[in-house]
Amino acid sequence: MSSAEQHTQKKLVKTLKTSSKLKKIMAWYFIKGKIYSKLPWKKVAWSVSGFPTEFLWTYDVYPFLPENCATIAAARHKSQELIEYAEACGYSRDLCSYMKTNIGAYDKKLPAQFGGLEKPDIMVCTNTICDTHVKWFQIQSRKLNVPLFQWDIPAYVSGSDEKVMNRYIDYVQDQFWEFTDFMYDHTGKKFNQKKFIKTINKADELAVLWHELFEYRKKIPAPLGYADTLGDVFPMFALVGERSGRGVNFYQELVNEVKEAAKVGKGVVDEEKYRLLFEGIPFWYKIKFFHQLANFGAVVTYEPYTYSFGARRKIIDNDIEKSLREMAKTLIHTPYFYNLETRMEYFKKTIEEYKIDGVILHNNLSCRPSTTGMADLKNYIQEELGKPVLLLTCDMNDPRAFSEAPMQTRLESFIELLEAQK
């Protein structure tokens, strides 16, 4: 009998006590957002991953993220129904499943716990990470008759040099001031430099703590795995710069728990055998996959997806222009959407630092930016770095792309490769 076949499906990766407190934070977030949407003197925005949420908090505009709500719909096994509704409206199956989930959830007037959202006062988006954001929000803004601001972020492709980067930074920086004009037009509030600096500093507190968590994940055994971080990343989406400090307090408590676990050598699996890197967005309708890795003594100790949302936004010498230039760099060039050349260097460095034994790549049918070049990345990791790779072609929010039995078979074969290498 193979090593993989000897394992029963009874073990689950352990999660942290602090992570369970996220439910209360999310409940508070959605309830407060609903209240904001009912008050005529408050403003609510729809935003996207990659857009600097702290810029909205500066204006006391409450950010809702349809992508995040789409993941909730998938986790509650509601996304397929909503995706099929959108496809019946004429949207192709090849389009982003987050977008189709949002279209279905809004049209059906579902509550937040099933992926629905209130109508916003404004919409803001950027094409960084995902160019689908642009058309998605254009469609919804026209349908809902809501003003839209689009922040255009150039792609930093292989071969780009410092001169190109500086030109891109100028372009992105200029758009920040266009954003302040847009916010004045639709909120009546002028740009407040002191409030901006305070909000950015608050946001950076959150990012610093997030990075600290990743430092502890280098420990053997890993005191924190993907089963926690795929949910714990929520404050990095929605609460970056939020003034109550709920996100900061949550992360501080999380860091303290992880620090104590690392001190006594407590890992998230009982007997850590394999340290994995997972690239891509998870399958939100099948989160149990990441828990069941513990059956084989495997734990995901690093994922570029969640790390990328912890981008530092630093105020430099109280100089707004200088600070904006540094922020622009992170919008243009961040791990989740590195060009292939940079991505390969990044993977090599990360695999060494985190002592990775194998890599799982999610060839996500709904996410071109993260999957473009993935076959080349797979070959590089296997041939140049000598690490086993499991390439899975699925979808982040559409369960029709996931097949349980073949997935289990491929996972067990991957574990056999890890075992052989050990």
C-alpha positions as CSV (number, residue, x, y, z in Angstrom):
1,M,0.0,0.0,0.0
2,S,1.3,3.5,-0.9
3,S,2.2,6.1,1.7
4,A,-0.7,8.2,0.6
5,E,-3.2,5.4,0.7
6,Q,-2.2,4.6,4.3
7,H,-3.7,7.9,5.5
8,T,-7.3,8.0,6.6
9,Q,-9.4,11.1,6.0
10,K,-9.9,11.9,9.7
11,K,-7.2,14.5,10.4
12,L,-7.7,18.1,9.8
13,V,-5.2,20.9,10.0
14,K,-5.5,22.8,13.3
15,T,-6.6,26.4,13.2
16,L,-5.7,29.1,15.7
17,K,-8.1,30.2,18.4
18,T,-7.7,33.8,17.4
19,S,-8.9,33.0,13.8
20,S,-12.3,32.1,15.2
21,K,-12.8,35.8,16.2
22,L,-12.8,36.8,12.6
23,K,-16.5,35.9,12.4
24,K,-17.4,38.7,14.8
25,I,-15.3,41.2,13.0
26,M,-16.9,40.3,9.7
27,A,-20.4,40.5,11.2
28,W,-19.5,44.0,12.6
29,Y,-18.2,45.1,9.2
30,F,-21.3,44.1,7.3
31,I,-23.7,45.4,9.8
32,K,-22.0,48.8,10.0
33,G,-21.8,48.9,6.2
34,K,-25.5,48.3,6.0
35,I,-26.1,51.1,8.4
36,Y,-23.9,53.5,6.4
37,S,-25.8,52.6,3.3
38,K,-29.1,53.8,4.9
39,L,-27.7,57.1,6.3
40,P,-28.0,59.9,3.7
41,W,-24.9,61.8,5.1
42,K,-22.7,58.6,4.8
43,K,-21.2,57.2,1.6
44,V,-20.6,53.6,0.6
45,A,-18.3,52.4,-2.2
46,W,-17.8,49.2,-4.1
47,S,-14.1,48.5,-4.5
48,V,-11.8,45.8,-5.8
49,S,-8.8,43.9,-4.7
50,G,-5.7,45.9,-5.6
51,F,-7.4,49.2,-5.1
52,P,-5.9,51.0,-2.0
53,T,-8.8,50.7,0.4
54,E,-7.1,53.1,2.8
55,F,-7.7,55.9,0.3
56,L,-11.5,55.4,0.8
57,W,-11.2,55.4,4.6
58,T,-9.4,58.7,4.4
59,Y,-12.7,60.2,3.2
60,D,-14.8,58.1,5.6
61,V,-16.3,56.3,2.7
62,Y,-17.2,52.7,3.6
63,P,-15.6,50.1,1.3
64,F,-17.5,47.0,0.2
65,L,-15.7,44.4,-1.9
66,P,-17.9,42.3,-4.2
67,E,-15.0,39.8,-4.7
68,N,-15.0,39.2,-0.9
69,C,-18.8,38.7,-0.9
70,A,-18.5,36.3,-3.9
71,T,-16.1,34.1,-1.8
72,I,-18.7,34.0,1.0
73,A,-21.4,32.9,-1.6
74,A,-19.0,30.1,-2.7
75,A,-18.2,29.0,0.9
76,R,-22.0,28.7,1.5
77,H,-22.4,26.7,-1.7
78,K,-24.5,29.5,-3.3
79,S,-22.1,30.6,-6.1
80,Q,-23.0,28.0,-8.8
81,E,-26.6,29.1,-8.8
82,L,-25.6,32.8,-9.1
83,I,-23.0,32.1,-11.8
84,E,-25.6,30.1,-13.9
85,Y,-28.1,33.0,-13.5
86,A,-25.5,35.4,-15.0
87,E,-24.7,33.0,-17.8
88,A,-28.4,32.8,-18.6
89,C,-28.3,36.6,-18.9
90,G,-25.7,36.2,-21.6
91,Y,-22.4,36.2,-19.8
92,S,-19.9,33.6,-21.1
93,R,-18.7,30.7,-18.9
94,D,-15.2,31.9,-19.7
95,L,-15.7,35.1,-17.8
96,C,-14.6,35.7,-14.2
97,S,-16.7,33.7,-11.7
98,Y,-16.4,36.5,-9.1
99,M,-18.0,38.9,-11.5
100,K,-20.9,36.5,-12.4
101,T,-21.5,35.7,-8.7
102,N,-21.7,39.4,-8.0
103,I,-24.2,40.0,-10.9
104,G,-26.4,37.1,-9.7
105,A,-26.2,38.1,-6.0
106,Y,-27.1,41.7,-6.7
107,D,-29.9,41.0,-9.2
108,K,-31.4,38.5,-6.8
109,K,-31.1,40.9,-3.9
110,L,-29.4,38.4,-1.6
111,P,-28.2,39.4,1.9
112,A,-24.5,39.8,2.6
113,Q,-24.2,36.3,4.2
114,F,-25.0,34.9,0.7
115,G,-22.9,37.3,-1.3
116,G,-25.2,40.2,-1.8
117,L,-24.4,43.9,-1.3
118,E,-26.2,47.2,-0.9
119,K,-26.3,49.6,-3.8
120,P,-23.2,51.9,-3.4
121,D,-22.9,55.7,-3.8
122,I,-19.8,55.3,-5.9
123,M,-17.6,52.6,-7.4
124,V,-13.8,52.6,-7.6
125,C,-11.6,50.0,-9.4
126,T,-8.2,49.4,-10.8
127,N,-6.9,47.0,-13.5
128,T,-4.0,46.0,-11.3
129,I,-4.2,42.2,-10.5
130,C,-7.2,41.9,-12.8
131,D,-8.2,43.6,-16.0
132,T,-11.7,42.2,-15.7
133,H,-12.3,44.7,-12.9
134,V,-12.7,47.4,-15.5
135,K,-15.5,45.9,-17.6
136,W,-17.2,44.4,-14.6
137,F,-17.5,47.7,-12.8
138,Q,-18.4,49.5,-16.0
139,I,-21.3,47.2,-16.5
140,Q,-22.5,47.4,-12.9
141,S,-22.0,51.2,-12.6
142,R,-24.2,51.7,-15.7
143,K,-26.8,49.3,-14.6
144,L,-27.0,50.8,-11.1
145,N,-26.5,54.4,-12.4
146,V,-23.5,55.0,-10.0
147,P,-20.4,57.1,-10.7
148,L,-17.2,55.1,-11.3
149,F,-13.5,56.0,-10.9
150,Q,-11.1,53.7,-12.7
151,W,-7.4,53.8,-11.8
152,D,-5.3,52.6,-14.7
153,I,-2.2,50.8,-13.6
154,P,0.4,49.9,-16.4
155,A,1.8,46.3,-16.6
156,Y,5.5,46.1,-15.7
157,V,6.4,43.4,-18.2
158,S,9.7,41.5,-18.5
159,G,12.5,43.7,-19.9
160,S,11.1,46.9,-18.4
161,D,13.8,49.1,-16.8
162,E,14.0,51.9,-14.2
163,K,13.2,54.6,-16.8
164,V,10.0,52.8,-17.7
165,M,9.1,52.3,-14.0
166,N,9.6,56.0,-13.3
167,R,7.4,56.9,-16.3
168,Y,4.7,54.5,-15.0
169,I,5.0,55.9,-11.4
170,D,4.4,59.5,-12.8
171,Y,1.3,58.2,-14.6
172,V,-0.1,56.5,-11.5
173,Q,0.8,59.4,-9.2
174,D,-1.1,61.9,-11.4
175,Q,-4.2,59.7,-11.2
176,F,-4.2,60.0,-7.4
177,W,-5.0,63.7,-7.7
178,E,-7.7,62.8,-10.3
179,F,-9.1,60.5,-7.6
180,T,-9.2,63.4,-5.1
181,D,-11.2,65.5,-7.6
182,F,-13.6,62.6,-8.1
183,M,-14.1,62.2,-4.4
184,Y,-14.7,65.9,-3.9
185,D,-17.3,65.8,-6.7
186,H,-19.2,62.9,-5.2
187,T,-18.7,63.3,-1.5
188,G,-18.2,67.1,-1.1
189,K,-15.0,66.4,0.9
190,K,-11.6,67.9,0.0
191,F,-8.4,66.1,0.4
192,N,-7.2,66.4,4.0
193,Q,-3.4,65.8,4.2
194,K,-3.3,65.3,8.0
195,K,-6.1,62.7,7.8
196,F,-4.4,61.0,4.9
197,I,-1.1,60.6,6.7
198,K,-2.9,59.3,9.8
199,T,-4.9,56.8,7.8
200,I,-1.9,55.6,5.8
201,N,0.1,55.1,9.1
202,K,-2.8,53.1,10.5
203,A,-2.9,51.0,7.3
204,D,0.9,50.3,7.6
205,E,0.5,49.0,11.1
206,L,-1.7,46.3,9.7
207,A,0.8,45.4,6.9
208,V,3.7,45.2,9.3
209,L,1.8,42.7,11.5
210,W,0.8,40.7,8.4
211,H,4.4,40.5,7.3
212,E,5.4,39.4,10.8
213,L,3.0,36.5,10.6
214,F,4.8,35.3,7.4
215,E,8.2,35.5,9.2
216,Y,6.9,33.0,11.7
217,R,5.7,30.7,8.9
218,K,9.4,30.0,8.1
219,K,9.6,28.1,11.4
220,I,9.6,24.3,11.4
221,P,7.0,23.1,12.2
222,A,4.9,25.9,10.7
223,P,2.8,27.5,13.5
224,L,0.5,29.0,10.9
225,G,-0.9,27.7,7.6
226,Y,-3.1,28.5,4.7
227,A,-6.2,27.1,6.4
228,D,-5.9,30.2,8.7
229,T,-4.5,32.9,6.4
230,L,-7.1,32.4,3.6
231,G,-9.7,33.8,6.0
232,D,-7.4,36.0,8.2
233,V,-6.5,38.1,5.2
234,F,-9.9,39.7,5.3
235,P,-8.8,42.8,7.3
236,M,-6.1,43.4,4.6
237,F,-8.9,43.6,2.0
238,A,-11.5,45.8,3.8
239,L,-10.1,47.3,7.1
240,V,-6.8,48.8,5.8
241,G,-6.7,52.2,7.5
242,E,-10.0,51.8,9.3
243,R,-9.8,54.0,12.4
244,S,-11.3,51.8,15.1
245,G,-8.2,49.5,14.9
246,R,-10.2,46.3,14.9
247,G,-8.0,44.8,12.2
248,V,-4.8,45.9,14.0
249,N,-6.0,44.4,17.3
250,F,-7.0,41.2,15.6
251,Y,-3.6,40.8,13.9
252,Q,-1.7,41.7,17.1
253,E,-3.5,38.9,18.9
254,L,-2.9,36.5,16.0
255,V,0.8,37.4,16.1
256,N,1.0,36.7,19.8
257,E,-0.6,33.3,19.4
258,V,1.6,32.3,16.5
259,K,4.7,33.6,18.4
260,E,3.8,31.4,21.4
261,A,3.2,28.4,19.2
262,A,6.6,28.9,17.5
263,K,8.3,29.2,20.9
264,V,7.2,25.7,22.0
265,G,7.6,24.2,18.5
266,K,3.8,23.7,18.0
267,G,2.8,23.3,14.4
268,V,-0.6,23.3,12.6
269,V,-0.2,19.6,11.8
270,D,0.7,17.0,14.4
271,E,3.7,15.6,12.4
272,E,4.8,18.1,9.7
273,K,6.4,16.1,6.8
274,Y,5.9,18.3,3.8
275,R,6.0,22.1,3.5
276,L,4.1,23.4,0.5
277,L,3.7,26.6,-1.5
278,F,0.2,27.2,-3.0
279,E,0.1,29.7,-5.9
280,G,-3.3,31.2,-6.9
281,I,-6.7,31.9,-5.4
282,P,-8.1,29.0,-3.4
283,F,-11.3,27.1,-4.4
284,W,-13.6,28.9,-2.0
285,Y,-16.3,26.2,-2.4
286,K,-13.9,23.5,-1.3
287,I,-11.9,25.0,1.5
288,K,-11.7,21.5,3.1
289,F,-9.0,20.7,0.6
290,F,-6.5,22.8,2.5
291,H,-7.5,21.2,5.8
292,Q,-7.2,17.7,4.4
293,L,-3.6,18.2,3.5
294,A,-2.9,17.4,7.1
295,N,-3.9,13.8,6.4
296,F,-0.5,13.5,4.7
297,G,1.4,15.6,7.1
298,A,1.4,18.5,4.6
299,V,0.9,22.2,5.3
300,V,0.9,25.2,3.0
301,T,3.4,27.5,4.6
302,Y,3.4,30.2,2.0
303,E,1.1,31.6,-0.7
304,P,1.8,34.7,-2.8
305,Y,-1.9,35.5,-3.0
306,T,-2.5,36.5,0.6
307,Y,1.1,37.9,1.1
308,S,0.5,40.4,-1.8
309,F,-2.4,42.1,0.0
310,G,0.0,43.2,2.8
311,A,1.6,45.8,0.6
312,R,3.4,48.5,2.7
313,R,2.0,52.1,2.3
314,K,4.6,54.3,4.0
315,I,4.5,58.0,4.6
316,I,8.1,59.2,3.9
317,D,9.3,62.3,5.7
318,N,5.7,63.7,5.8
319,D,6.1,64.3,2.1
320,I,2.9,63.3,0.2
321,E,4.4,63.3,-3.2
322,K,7.4,61.2,-2.2
323,S,5.1,58.8,-0.4
324,L,2.7,58.5,-3.3
325,R,5.6,57.5,-5.5
326,E,6.5,54.6,-3.2
327,M,2.8,53.6,-3.1
328,A,2.6,53.7,-6.9
329,K,5.4,51.1,-7.1
330,T,3.4,48.6,-5.1
331,L,0.4,49.1,-7.3
332,I,2.5,48.5,-10.4
333,H,4.7,45.6,-9.2
334,T,3.6,43.2,-6.5
335,P,4.1,39.4,-6.0
336,Y,0.7,38.2,-7.1
337,F,1.1,39.6,-10.7
338,Y,4.8,39.7,-11.2
339,N,5.9,39.2,-14.8
340,L,7.2,35.6,-15.5
341,E,10.9,36.5,-15.2
342,T,10.5,38.2,-11.8
343,R,8.1,35.5,-10.7
344,M,10.7,32.8,-11.3
345,E,13.3,34.6,-9.2
346,Y,10.7,35.3,-6.5
347,F,9.7,31.6,-6.3
348,K,13.3,30.5,-6.1
349,K,14.0,32.9,-3.2
350,T,10.7,31.9,-1.4
351,I,11.2,28.2,-1.8
352,E,14.6,28.5,-0.2
353,E,13.5,30.8,2.7
354,Y,10.5,28.7,3.6
355,K,12.2,25.4,3.0
356,I,9.4,24.3,0.6
357,D,9.2,20.6,-0.4
358,G,6.6,21.0,-3.2
359,V,4.4,23.4,-5.0
360,I,0.7,23.4,-5.9
361,L,-0.3,25.7,-8.8
362,H,-3.9,26.6,-9.3
363,N,-4.4,27.1,-13.0
364,N,-7.5,29.2,-12.3
365,L,-9.9,29.3,-15.2
366,S,-11.2,32.7,-13.9
367,C,-7.9,34.5,-13.4
368,R,-5.7,35.2,-16.4
369,P,-3.1,37.4,-14.6
370,S,-2.2,34.7,-12.1
371,T,-2.3,31.8,-14.5
372,T,-0.5,33.3,-17.6
373,G,2.8,31.6,-17.9
374,M,2.0,28.9,-15.2
375,A,3.1,26.0,-17.4
376,D,6.5,27.7,-17.8
377,L,6.6,28.3,-14.1
378,K,5.8,24.6,-13.4
379,N,8.6,23.5,-15.7
380,Y,11.0,25.9,-14.1
381,I,10.2,24.7,-10.5
382,Q,10.5,21.1,-11.5
383,E,13.5,21.3,-13.8
384,E,15.6,24.1,-12.3
385,L,14.6,24.0,-8.6
386,G,14.0,20.2,-8.5
387,K,10.7,20.4,-6.6
388,P,7.6,18.4,-7.3
389,V,4.7,20.4,-8.7
390,L,0.9,19.6,-8.7
391,L,-0.8,21.7,-11.4
392,L,-4.6,21.8,-10.8
393,T,-7.0,23.3,-13.4
394,C,-10.0,24.5,-11.4
395,D,-11.9,27.7,-10.7
396,M,-11.9,29.9,-7.6
397,N,-15.7,30.3,-7.4
398,D,-17.3,27.9,-9.9
399,P,-17.6,24.4,-8.4
400,R,-18.4,22.9,-11.8
401,A,-14.7,23.0,-12.5
402,F,-13.8,20.8,-9.5
403,S,-14.0,17.0,-9.6
404,E,-13.5,15.3,-6.3
405,A,-12.3,11.9,-7.3
406,P,-9.7,12.9,-9.9
407,M,-8.5,15.7,-7.6
408,Q,-7.9,13.1,-4.8
409,T,-6.1,10.8,-7.1
410,R,-3.8,13.6,-8.3
411,L,-3.1,14.8,-4.8
412,E,-2.1,11.3,-3.7
413,S,0.2,11.0,-6.6
414,F,1.8,14.3,-5.7
415,I,2.3,13.1,-2.1
416,E,4.0,10.0,-3.5
417,L,6.5,12.3,-5.3
418,L,7.1,14.2,-2.1
419,E,7.7,11.0,-0.2
420,A,10.1,9.7,-2.8
421,Q,12.1,13.0,-2.8
422,K,12.3,12.9,1.0
